[in-house]
Amino acid sequence: MPYEYRSIKDVEPFLDVAQFAFALPYRDRARLEEFVQARLADGAELFGVHQEDKLLSAFMLLEFRMRLRGSIVPMGGIAFVCSRPEVRGKGCVRFMLEQALLTMRDRGHVVSVLYPFSLAFYRKYGWELFTQELRVRFPPGLLQVEEEPGIEAHALPFPDPDSQAFYNEYARSHYNLAQRGEAQWRKELWPRAEEAARGVVKFTRDGRVVGLLFYILVREEKDQVRLLVPLFAPGDEAAKRAMLRFLKGLSHQVGTVELQVPADFSLWPYLADSPSTRALHDAAMIRVVSLEALDGLELSAPEMSLGVLVEDRQAPWNDGTFDFSVEGGKLRVDKGKRAQLRLGIGALSSAISGFTNFRELIAAGRVEPLEGYRGQDLPKTTTFLADHF
């Protein structure tokens, strides 16, 4: 019996499949439904694979506008990928993700991002690693930061219009941050049952927002309190010091602060001693939905031209030879005839993001140089996405 891919209107079958796939306790089912319904009300969509009226696999699609290189592009966020146990290994999820790519192309999404349970699993379908998070844990009393005159901290349960405007302007020029409206902030600030609080702190100078952090407060075992900071966005160095000073001031309540920050975030000058832990963690994976939609991407790189033979089994519109060139700070993409590199869509996606480059991929055997290749490459950059879904 053939698979049928379509939008999911009844949430209950989706919850049944997701509950098993993610091994969610029954006590959490109502909370999951509340979260899913809230996301759907904010514009997210559920899609799934059916046989007649039986839902076999499903996922949630969220729309973002994410910074990629120097441009803001439409991005499809893939979440809650799940399937029934009896259809695993039978091509159901592969069929669903292929159809998802068609859906995203129709919606104008340039790239897709997901947070994997397994890198190897999603590599089979063209997604590749493109961000790592630096996670640093330390007691806040370890911070050595003087008061920053003229900068005030304001704790808020939800970012006010000035805070939202500051963040979106910051996100236009930093890493791979996504633009956030009311819907995106509601998603980030949705409280989990095991948490004590979620909120933001804005920092102002002369009434103008100069910094923003998002925090999650958790009481752990043995009554230890941890403050997780998944977003730390200072407008300048003075704001950074004021934000760190704010965290230091929590030392009588909070035992541990955990910052989730980009790999190039410099914290050591402000610590009296080594942090408790400091490690890079693999985070999000990226996939180009449409190579031709990359045409015009703002890209700070020397001018160059390169023919690339791309292999993409899931998205045939990306399969074939393309000419990539950098002209006047923009990436140009056209159908081509002669290739100097052969690579899969995943490797190309990661290189386009700036997480890696062709030199690294050639050395690792992920890219094959062909006749005429002369070392043309795209520059690496620090990649980081603060939206988790």
C-alpha positions as a Markdown table, in Angstrom:
| # | Residue | x | y | z |
|---|---|---|---|---|
| 1 | Met | 0.0 | 0.0 | 0.0 |
| 2 | Pro | 1.6 | 3.4 | -1.0 |
| 3 | Tyr | 2.5 | 6.1 | 1.4 |
| 4 | Glu | 0.6 | 9.4 | 1.4 |
| 5 | Tyr | 2.1 | 12.6 | 2.6 |
| 6 | Arg | -0.2 | 15.3 | 3.8 |
| 7 | Ser | -0.9 | 18.0 | 6.5 |
| 8 | Ile | -2.0 | 16.8 | 9.9 |
| 9 | Lys | -5.2 | 18.4 | 11.2 |
| 10 | Asp | -6.0 | 16.0 | 14.1 |
| 11 | Val | -3.3 | 16.4 | 16.8 |
| 12 | Glu | -4.2 | 13.2 | 18.7 |
| 13 | Pro | -2.6 | 10.7 | 16.3 |
| 14 | Phe | 0.5 | 12.8 | 16.2 |
| 15 | Leu | 0.7 | 12.8 | 20.0 |
| 16 | Asp | 0.4 | 9.0 | 20.0 |
| 17 | Val | 3.3 | 8.6 | 17.7 |
| 18 | Ala | 5.4 | 11.3 | 19.4 |
| 19 | Gln | 4.8 | 9.9 | 22.9 |
| 20 | Phe | 6.2 | 6.5 | 21.9 |
| 21 | Ala | 9.0 | 7.9 | 19.8 |
| 22 | Phe | 10.3 | 10.2 | 22.5 |
| 23 | Ala | 9.4 | 7.8 | 25.4 |
| 24 | Leu | 7.3 | 10.6 | 27.1 |
| 25 | Pro | 5.7 | 9.6 | 30.4 |
| 26 | Tyr | 1.9 | 9.7 | 30.4 |
| 27 | Arg | 2.0 | 12.5 | 33.0 |
| 28 | Asp | 3.7 | 14.8 | 30.3 |
| 29 | Arg | 1.1 | 14.1 | 27.6 |
| 30 | Ala | -1.2 | 17.0 | 28.4 |
| 31 | Arg | 1.8 | 19.3 | 28.6 |
| 32 | Leu | 3.0 | 18.2 | 25.2 |
| 33 | Glu | -0.4 | 18.7 | 23.7 |
| 34 | Glu | -0.6 | 22.2 | 25.2 |
| 35 | Phe | 2.9 | 23.0 | 23.7 |
| 36 | Val | 2.0 | 21.7 | 20.3 |
| 37 | Gln | -1.3 | 23.5 | 20.1 |
| 38 | Ala | 0.4 | 26.7 | 21.1 |
| 39 | Arg | 3.0 | 26.3 | 18.3 |
| 40 | Leu | 0.2 | 25.6 | 15.8 |
| 41 | Ala | -1.6 | 28.7 | 16.9 |
| 42 | Asp | 1.6 | 30.6 | 16.2 |
| 43 | Gly | 1.9 | 29.3 | 12.7 |
| 44 | Ala | 3.7 | 26.0 | 12.9 |
| 45 | Glu | 2.4 | 23.1 | 10.9 |
| 46 | Leu | 2.3 | 19.3 | 11.3 |
| 47 | Phe | 2.9 | 17.0 | 8.3 |
| 48 | Gly | 2.9 | 13.3 | 8.2 |
| 49 | Val | 2.9 | 10.1 | 6.2 |
| 50 | His | -0.3 | 8.0 | 6.2 |
| 51 | Gln | -1.5 | 4.7 | 4.9 |
| 52 | Glu | -5.2 | 5.3 | 4.5 |
| 53 | Asp | -6.2 | 6.8 | 7.8 |
| 54 | Lys | -3.3 | 5.6 | 9.8 |
| 55 | Leu | -0.5 | 8.1 | 10.7 |
| 56 | Leu | 2.9 | 6.4 | 10.3 |
| 57 | Ser | 5.4 | 9.2 | 10.8 |
| 58 | Ala | 5.2 | 13.0 | 11.4 |
| 59 | Phe | 7.2 | 16.2 | 11.9 |
| 60 | Met | 6.6 | 19.8 | 12.8 |
| 61 | Leu | 7.6 | 22.6 | 10.4 |
| 62 | Leu | 8.5 | 26.0 | 11.9 |
| 63 | Glu | 9.3 | 29.0 | 9.8 |
| 64 | Phe | 12.2 | 31.3 | 10.6 |
| 65 | Arg | 14.2 | 34.1 | 9.0 |
| 66 | Met | 17.8 | 33.3 | 9.8 |
| 67 | Arg | 21.1 | 35.0 | 9.1 |
| 68 | Leu | 23.2 | 33.0 | 6.7 |
| 69 | Arg | 26.5 | 34.6 | 5.8 |
| 70 | Gly | 25.5 | 38.3 | 5.4 |
| 71 | Ser | 21.9 | 37.7 | 4.3 |
| 72 | Ile | 18.6 | 37.0 | 6.1 |
| 73 | Val | 17.0 | 34.0 | 4.5 |
| 74 | Pro | 13.8 | 32.0 | 5.0 |
| 75 | Met | 14.6 | 28.8 | 6.9 |
| 76 | Gly | 12.5 | 25.8 | 7.6 |
| 77 | Gly | 13.0 | 24.4 | 11.1 |
| 78 | Ile | 12.3 | 20.6 | 11.4 |
| 79 | Ala | 11.1 | 19.4 | 14.8 |
| 80 | Phe | 9.4 | 16.4 | 16.4 |
| 81 | Val | 10.4 | 13.9 | 13.7 |
| 82 | Cys | 8.8 | 10.7 | 14.9 |
| 83 | Ser | 7.5 | 7.4 | 13.5 |
| 84 | Arg | 5.7 | 4.2 | 14.6 |
| 85 | Pro | 8.0 | 1.4 | 15.5 |
| 86 | Glu | 6.6 | -1.0 | 12.9 |
| 87 | Val | 7.6 | 1.2 | 10.0 |
| 88 | Arg | 11.1 | 1.9 | 11.0 |
| 89 | Gly | 13.7 | 0.8 | 8.4 |
| 90 | Lys | 10.9 | 0.7 | 5.7 |
| 91 | Gly | 11.6 | 4.0 | 4.0 |
| 92 | Cys | 8.7 | 5.9 | 5.7 |
| 93 | Val | 10.9 | 8.7 | 7.2 |
| 94 | Arg | 13.0 | 8.9 | 4.0 |
| 95 | Phe | 9.8 | 9.5 | 2.0 |
| 96 | Met | 8.6 | 12.0 | 4.6 |
| 97 | Leu | 11.8 | 14.1 | 4.5 |
| 98 | Glu | 11.8 | 14.1 | 0.7 |
| 99 | Gln | 8.3 | 15.4 | 0.7 |
| 100 | Ala | 9.3 | 17.9 | 3.4 |
| 101 | Leu | 11.9 | 19.3 | 1.1 |
| 102 | Leu | 9.3 | 19.8 | -1.5 |
| 103 | Thr | 7.1 | 21.6 | 1.0 |
| 104 | Met | 9.9 | 23.9 | 2.1 |
| 105 | Arg | 10.9 | 24.7 | -1.5 |
| 106 | Asp | 7.3 | 25.6 | -2.2 |
| 107 | Arg | 7.3 | 27.9 | 0.9 |
| 108 | Gly | 10.5 | 29.6 | -0.4 |
| 109 | His | 12.8 | 28.3 | 2.3 |
| 110 | Val | 16.4 | 28.5 | 1.3 |
| 111 | Val | 17.8 | 26.2 | 3.9 |
| 112 | Ser | 16.5 | 23.8 | 6.6 |
| 113 | Val | 17.8 | 23.4 | 10.1 |
| 114 | Leu | 17.2 | 20.6 | 12.7 |
| 115 | Tyr | 18.6 | 19.4 | 16.0 |
| 116 | Pro | 19.5 | 15.8 | 15.5 |
| 117 | Phe | 19.2 | 12.8 | 17.9 |
| 118 | Ser | 21.9 | 11.3 | 15.6 |
| 119 | Leu | 24.2 | 13.0 | 13.2 |
| 120 | Ala | 24.6 | 9.8 | 11.1 |
| 121 | Phe | 20.9 | 9.4 | 10.7 |
| 122 | Tyr | 20.3 | 12.8 | 9.2 |
| 123 | Arg | 23.4 | 12.8 | 7.1 |
| 124 | Lys | 21.8 | 10.1 | 5.0 |
| 125 | Tyr | 19.2 | 12.7 | 4.0 |
| 126 | Gly | 21.5 | 15.6 | 3.2 |
| 127 | Trp | 21.7 | 17.5 | 6.5 |
| 128 | Glu | 25.2 | 18.3 | 7.9 |
| 129 | Leu | 26.6 | 19.8 | 11.1 |
| 130 | Phe | 26.9 | 23.5 | 11.0 |
| 131 | Thr | 26.9 | 24.8 | 14.6 |
| 132 | Gln | 28.6 | 24.0 | 17.8 |
| 133 | Glu | 27.8 | 25.5 | 21.2 |
| 134 | Leu | 30.4 | 26.4 | 23.8 |
| 135 | Arg | 28.9 | 25.4 | 27.2 |
| 136 | Val | 30.7 | 26.9 | 30.2 |
| 137 | Arg | 29.7 | 26.1 | 33.7 |
| 138 | Phe | 31.0 | 28.0 | 36.7 |
| 139 | Pro | 29.9 | 29.4 | 40.1 |
| 140 | Pro | 28.8 | 33.0 | 39.5 |
| 141 | Gly | 31.1 | 34.1 | 42.4 |
| 142 | Leu | 34.0 | 33.2 | 40.2 |
| 143 | Leu | 33.3 | 36.2 | 38.0 |
| 144 | Gln | 35.6 | 39.2 | 38.5 |
| 145 | Val | 33.7 | 42.1 | 37.0 |
| 146 | Glu | 33.4 | 45.6 | 38.4 |
| 147 | Glu | 30.2 | 47.6 | 38.3 |
| 148 | Glu | 29.6 | 49.2 | 34.9 |
| 149 | Pro | 28.4 | 52.8 | 35.6 |
| 150 | Gly | 25.4 | 54.0 | 33.7 |
| 151 | Ile | 24.1 | 50.5 | 32.6 |
| 152 | Glu | 20.9 | 49.2 | 34.4 |
| 153 | Ala | 19.5 | 45.7 | 34.4 |
| 154 | His | 15.7 | 45.1 | 34.1 |
| 155 | Ala | 14.3 | 41.5 | 34.6 |
| 156 | Leu | 11.2 | 40.9 | 32.4 |
| 157 | Pro | 8.9 | 37.9 | 32.1 |
| 158 | Phe | 8.7 | 38.7 | 28.3 |
| 159 | Pro | 10.8 | 41.0 | 26.2 |
| 160 | Asp | 9.2 | 44.4 | 25.7 |
| 161 | Pro | 9.1 | 46.1 | 22.2 |
| 162 | Asp | 12.5 | 47.8 | 22.8 |
| 163 | Ser | 14.1 | 44.5 | 23.8 |
| 164 | Gln | 12.7 | 42.7 | 20.8 |
| 165 | Ala | 13.8 | 45.5 | 18.4 |
| 166 | Phe | 17.3 | 45.4 | 20.0 |
| 167 | Tyr | 17.5 | 41.6 | 19.6 |
| 168 | Asn | 16.4 | 41.6 | 15.9 |
| 169 | Glu | 18.9 | 44.3 | 15.0 |
| 170 | Tyr | 21.6 | 42.3 | 16.8 |
| 171 | Ala | 20.6 | 39.2 | 15.0 |
| 172 | Arg | 21.0 | 40.8 | 11.6 |
| 173 | Ser | 24.7 | 41.1 | 12.1 |
| 174 | His | 25.7 | 38.2 | 14.5 |
| 175 | Tyr | 26.3 | 34.6 | 13.7 |
| 176 | Asn | 23.3 | 32.6 | 12.4 |
| 177 | Leu | 20.7 | 34.2 | 14.8 |
| 178 | Ala | 17.1 | 34.2 | 13.7 |
| 179 | Gln | 14.7 | 37.0 | 13.8 |
| 180 | Arg | 12.1 | 36.8 | 16.6 |
| 181 | Gly | 8.6 | 38.1 | 16.7 |
| 182 | Glu | 6.0 | 37.5 | 19.4 |
| 183 | Ala | 5.5 | 33.8 | 18.3 |
| 184 | Gln | 9.2 | 33.0 | 18.4 |
| 185 | Trp | 9.6 | 34.6 | 21.9 |
| 186 | Arg | 6.6 | 32.7 | 23.1 |
| 187 | Lys | 8.2 | 29.4 | 22.0 |
| 188 | Glu | 11.5 | 30.3 | 23.8 |
| 189 | Leu | 9.8 | 31.4 | 27.0 |
| 190 | Trp | 7.4 | 28.4 | 27.2 |
| 191 | Pro | 8.0 | 27.0 | 30.7 |
| 192 | Arg | 8.8 | 23.3 | 31.2 |
| 193 | Ala | 7.5 | 21.4 | 34.2 |
| 194 | Glu | 11.0 | 20.8 | 35.7 |
| 195 | Glu | 11.9 | 24.5 | 35.6 |
| 196 | Ala | 11.5 | 27.3 | 38.1 |
| 197 | Ala | 11.4 | 30.2 | 35.7 |
| 198 | Arg | 12.2 | 31.5 | 32.3 |
| 199 | Gly | 12.7 | 35.2 | 31.4 |
| 200 | Val | 14.8 | 37.9 | 29.9 |
| 201 | Val | 17.0 | 40.6 | 31.3 |
| 202 | Lys | 17.5 | 43.8 | 29.3 |
| 203 | Phe | 20.3 | 46.2 | 29.9 |
| 204 | Thr | 19.9 | 49.9 | 29.2 |
| 205 | Arg | 22.1 | 52.9 | 29.0 |
| 206 | Asp | 20.3 | 56.3 | 29.1 |
| 207 | Gly | 17.1 | 54.4 | 28.4 |
| 208 | Arg | 18.4 | 52.6 | 25.3 |
| 209 | Val | 18.7 | 48.8 | 25.2 |
| 210 | Val | 22.4 | 47.8 | 24.9 |
| 211 | Gly | 22.2 | 44.1 | 25.9 |
| 212 | Leu | 19.8 | 41.2 | 26.3 |
| 213 | Leu | 20.1 | 37.8 | 27.9 |
| 214 | Phe | 17.5 | 34.9 | 28.1 |
| 215 | Tyr | 17.7 | 32.7 | 31.2 |
| 216 | Ile | 16.2 | 29.4 | 32.5 |
| 217 | Leu | 16.2 | 28.7 | 36.2 |
| 218 | Val | 16.3 | 25.1 | 37.3 |
| 219 | Arg | 16.5 | 23.4 | 40.8 |
| 220 | Glu | 18.5 | 20.3 | 40.4 |
| 221 | Glu | 19.4 | 17.4 | 42.7 |
| 222 | Lys | 20.5 | 18.1 | 46.3 |
| 223 | Asp | 18.7 | 21.5 | 46.0 |
| 224 | Gln | 21.4 | 23.0 | 43.7 |
| 225 | Val | 20.1 | 25.9 | 41.6 |
| 226 | Arg | 21.4 | 26.3 | 38.1 |
| 227 | Leu | 20.9 | 29.3 | 35.8 |
| 228 | Leu | 21.1 | 28.4 | 32.1 |
| 229 | Val | 21.7 | 31.2 | 29.7 |
| 230 | Pro | 21.0 | 30.1 | 26.1 |
| 231 | Leu | 21.2 | 33.7 | 24.7 |
| 232 | Phe | 23.8 | 36.3 | 25.7 |
| 233 | Ala | 23.6 | 39.3 | 23.4 |
| 234 | Pro | 25.8 | 42.3 | 24.3 |
| 235 | Gly | 25.7 | 45.3 | 22.1 |
| 236 | Asp | 29.3 | 46.3 | 23.1 |
| 237 | Glu | 32.0 | 45.4 | 25.6 |
| 238 | Ala | 30.6 | 47.6 | 28.4 |
| 239 | Ala | 27.3 | 45.8 | 28.0 |
| 240 | Lys | 29.1 | 42.5 | 28.2 |
| 241 | Arg | 30.7 | 43.5 | 31.5 |
| 242 | Ala | 27.4 | 44.7 | 32.9 |
| 243 | Met | 25.7 | 41.4 | 31.9 |
| 244 | Leu | 28.4 | 39.4 | 33.5 |
| 245 | Arg | 28.2 | 41.6 | 36.6 |
| 246 | Phe | 24.5 | 40.8 | 36.8 |
| 247 | Leu | 25.2 | 37.1 | 36.8 |
| 248 | Lys | 27.8 | 37.6 | 39.5 |
| 249 | Gly | 25.2 | 39.2 | 41.7 |
| 250 | Leu | 23.1 | 36.0 | 41.7 |
| 251 | Ser | 25.8 | 34.1 | 43.6 |
| 252 | His | 23.8 | 33.9 | 46.9 |
| 253 | Gln | 20.9 | 32.1 | 45.1 |
| 254 | Val | 22.5 | 30.4 | 42.1 |
| 255 | Gly | 25.1 | 27.7 | 42.6 |
| 256 | Thr | 26.0 | 27.3 | 38.9 |
| 257 | Val | 25.7 | 29.4 | 35.8 |
| 258 | Glu | 25.8 | 27.7 | 32.4 |
| 259 | Leu | 26.4 | 29.9 | 29.4 |
| 260 | Gln | 25.6 | 28.5 | 25.9 |
| 261 | Val | 27.5 | 30.8 | 23.6 |
| 262 | Pro | 29.4 | 30.8 | 20.3 |
| 263 | Ala | 32.7 | 29.0 | 20.0 |
| 264 | Asp | 34.6 | 32.4 | 19.9 |
| 265 | Phe | 33.0 | 33.7 | 23.1 |
| 266 | Ser | 35.8 | 35.0 | 25.4 |
| 267 | Leu | 35.0 | 34.5 | 29.1 |
| 268 | Trp | 38.4 | 33.6 | 30.7 |
| 269 | Pro | 39.5 | 37.2 | 31.3 |
| 270 | Tyr | 36.5 | 37.6 | 33.7 |
| 271 | Leu | 37.0 | 34.5 | 35.7 |
| 272 | Ala | 39.1 | 34.3 | 38.9 |
| 273 | Asp | 39.8 | 30.6 | 38.2 |
| 274 | Ser | 39.1 | 27.9 | 35.7 |
| 275 | Pro | 35.4 | 27.1 | 35.1 |
| 276 | Ser | 33.8 | 23.9 | 36.4 |
| 277 | Thr | 33.4 | 22.6 | 32.9 |
| 278 | Arg | 34.1 | 24.0 | 29.4 |
| 279 | Ala | 33.2 | 22.0 | 26.3 |
| 280 | Leu | 32.1 | 22.4 | 22.7 |
| 281 | His | 28.9 | 20.4 | 21.9 |
| 282 | Asp | 27.6 | 19.6 | 18.4 |
| 283 | Ala | 24.3 | 21.4 | 17.9 |
| 284 | Ala | 22.3 | 22.1 | 14.8 |
| 285 | Met | 22.5 | 20.6 | 11.3 |
| 286 | Ile | 21.8 | 22.5 | 8.1 |
| 287 | Arg | 20.7 | 21.5 | 4.6 |
| 288 | Val | 20.3 | 23.6 | 1.5 |
| 289 | Val | 16.7 | 23.3 | 0.2 |
| 290 | Ser | 17.4 | 25.0 | -3.1 |
| 291 | Leu | 20.8 | 25.8 | -4.5 |
| 292 | Glu | 19.4 | 28.2 | -7.0 |
| 293 | Ala | 17.8 | 30.2 | -4.2 |
| 294 | Leu | 21.3 | 30.9 | -2.8 |
| 295 | Asp | 21.9 | 33.2 | -5.8 |
| 296 | Gly | 22.5 | 36.7 | -4.4 |
| 297 | Leu | 23.6 | 35.6 | -0.9 |
| 298 | Glu | 25.7 | 38.3 | 0.6 |
| 299 | Leu | 29.2 | 36.8 | 1.2 |
| 300 | Ser | 32.4 | 38.4 | 2.4 |
| 301 | Ala | 34.9 | 36.6 | 0.3 |
| 302 | Pro | 37.5 | 37.1 | -2.4 |
| 303 | Glu | 36.1 | 36.9 | -5.9 |
| 304 | Met | 36.3 | 33.4 | -7.4 |
| 305 | Ser | 34.6 | 31.0 | -9.8 |
| 306 | Leu | 34.1 | 27.3 | -9.2 |
| 307 | Gly | 32.2 | 24.5 | -11.0 |
| 308 | Val | 30.6 | 22.0 | -8.5 |
| 309 | Leu | 29.0 | 18.6 | -9.2 |
| 310 | Val | 26.5 | 18.2 | -6.5 |
| 311 | Glu | 24.9 | 14.8 | -5.5 |
| 312 | Asp | 21.5 | 15.1 | -3.9 |
| 313 | Arg | 19.3 | 12.0 | -3.9 |
| 314 | Gln | 16.5 | 13.6 | -1.9 |
| 315 | Ala | 16.1 | 16.8 | -3.9 |
| 316 | Pro | 16.7 | 16.2 | -7.6 |
| 317 | Trp | 16.5 | 19.9 | -8.4 |
| 318 | Asn | 19.8 | 20.2 | -6.6 |
| 319 | Asp | 21.4 | 17.2 | -8.3 |
| 320 | Gly | 23.9 | 18.1 | -11.1 |
| 321 | Thr | 26.6 | 20.6 | -12.0 |
| 322 | Phe | 26.4 | 24.2 | -10.8 |
| 323 | Asp | 28.7 | 27.2 | -11.3 |
| 324 | Phe | 29.4 | 29.1 | -8.0 |
| 325 | Ser | 31.1 | 32.4 | -8.1 |
| 326 | Val | 31.7 | 35.3 | -5.8 |
| 327 | Glu | 31.2 | 38.7 | -7.4 |
| 328 | Gly | 31.0 | 42.0 | -5.6 |
| 329 | Gly | 30.4 | 40.4 | -2.2 |
| 330 | Lys | 27.5 | 38.2 | -3.5 |
| 331 | Leu | 27.3 | 34.5 | -4.2 |
| 332 | Arg | 26.1 | 33.7 | -7.7 |
| 333 | Val | 24.7 | 30.3 | -8.6 |
| 334 | Asp | 23.9 | 29.1 | -12.1 |
| 335 | Lys | 23.5 | 25.7 | -13.8 |
| 336 | Gly | 26.9 | 24.6 | -15.0 |
| 337 | Lys | 28.6 | 22.2 | -17.4 |
| 338 | Arg | 32.1 | 21.6 | -16.1 |
| 339 | Ala | 32.8 | 20.7 | -12.5 |
| 340 | Gln | 36.1 | 21.0 | -10.5 |
| 341 | Leu | 34.7 | 19.5 | -7.3 |
| 342 | Arg | 32.4 | 16.6 | -6.6 |
| 343 | Leu | 30.5 | 16.5 | -3.3 |
| 344 | Gly | 27.2 | 15.7 | -1.6 |
| 345 | Ile | 24.6 | 18.3 | -0.6 |
| 346 | Gly | 25.4 | 17.9 | 3.1 |
| 347 | Ala | 29.1 | 18.8 | 2.7 |
| 348 | Leu | 28.2 | 21.7 | 0.4 |
| 349 | Ser | 25.5 | 23.0 | 2.9 |
| 350 | Ser | 28.0 | 23.0 | 5.8 |
| 351 | Ala | 30.6 | 24.9 | 3.6 |
| 352 | Ile | 28.0 | 27.4 | 2.5 |
| 353 | Ser | 27.2 | 28.1 | 6.2 |
| 354 | Gly | 30.8 | 28.8 | 6.9 |
| 355 | Phe | 31.2 | 26.0 | 9.5 |
| 356 | Thr | 33.8 | 24.3 | 7.3 |
| 357 | Asn | 35.4 | 24.9 | 3.9 |
| 358 | Phe | 36.4 | 22.8 | 0.9 |
| 359 | Arg | 40.0 | 22.4 | 2.0 |
| 360 | Glu | 38.9 | 20.7 | 5.2 |
| 361 | Leu | 36.3 | 18.6 | 3.4 |
| 362 | Ile | 38.9 | 17.5 | 0.8 |
| 363 | Ala | 41.3 | 16.5 | 3.5 |
| 364 | Ala | 38.6 | 14.4 | 5.2 |
| 365 | Gly | 37.6 | 12.7 | 2.0 |
| 366 | Arg | 34.2 | 14.3 | 1.9 |
| 367 | Val | 34.9 | 16.3 | -1.3 |
| 368 | Glu | 36.6 | 15.0 | -4.4 |
| 369 | Pro | 38.7 | 17.5 | -6.4 |
| 370 | Leu | 38.5 | 17.1 | -10.1 |
| 371 | Glu | 40.6 | 18.2 | -13.0 |
| 372 | Gly | 41.1 | 21.9 | -13.1 |
| 373 | Tyr | 40.5 | 22.6 | -9.4 |
| 374 | Arg | 42.9 | 25.3 | -8.2 |
| 375 | Gly | 42.1 | 25.6 | -4.5 |
| 376 | Gln | 39.1 | 27.9 | -4.8 |
| 377 | Asp | 37.4 | 28.1 | -1.5 |
| 378 | Leu | 34.9 | 29.9 | 0.7 |
| 379 | Pro | 36.1 | 31.4 | 4.1 |
| 380 | Lys | 35.1 | 29.8 | 7.4 |
| 381 | Thr | 33.3 | 31.8 | 10.0 |
| 382 | Thr | 32.0 | 31.2 | 13.5 |
| 383 | Thr | 28.5 | 29.8 | 13.3 |
| 384 | Phe | 25.9 | 29.8 | 16.1 |
| 385 | Leu | 22.1 | 29.6 | 16.3 |
| 386 | Ala | 20.4 | 30.4 | 19.6 |
| 387 | Asp | 16.9 | 29.1 | 18.7 |
| 388 | His | 16.3 | 25.5 | 19.8 |
| 389 | Phe | 13.3 | 23.6 | 18.5 |
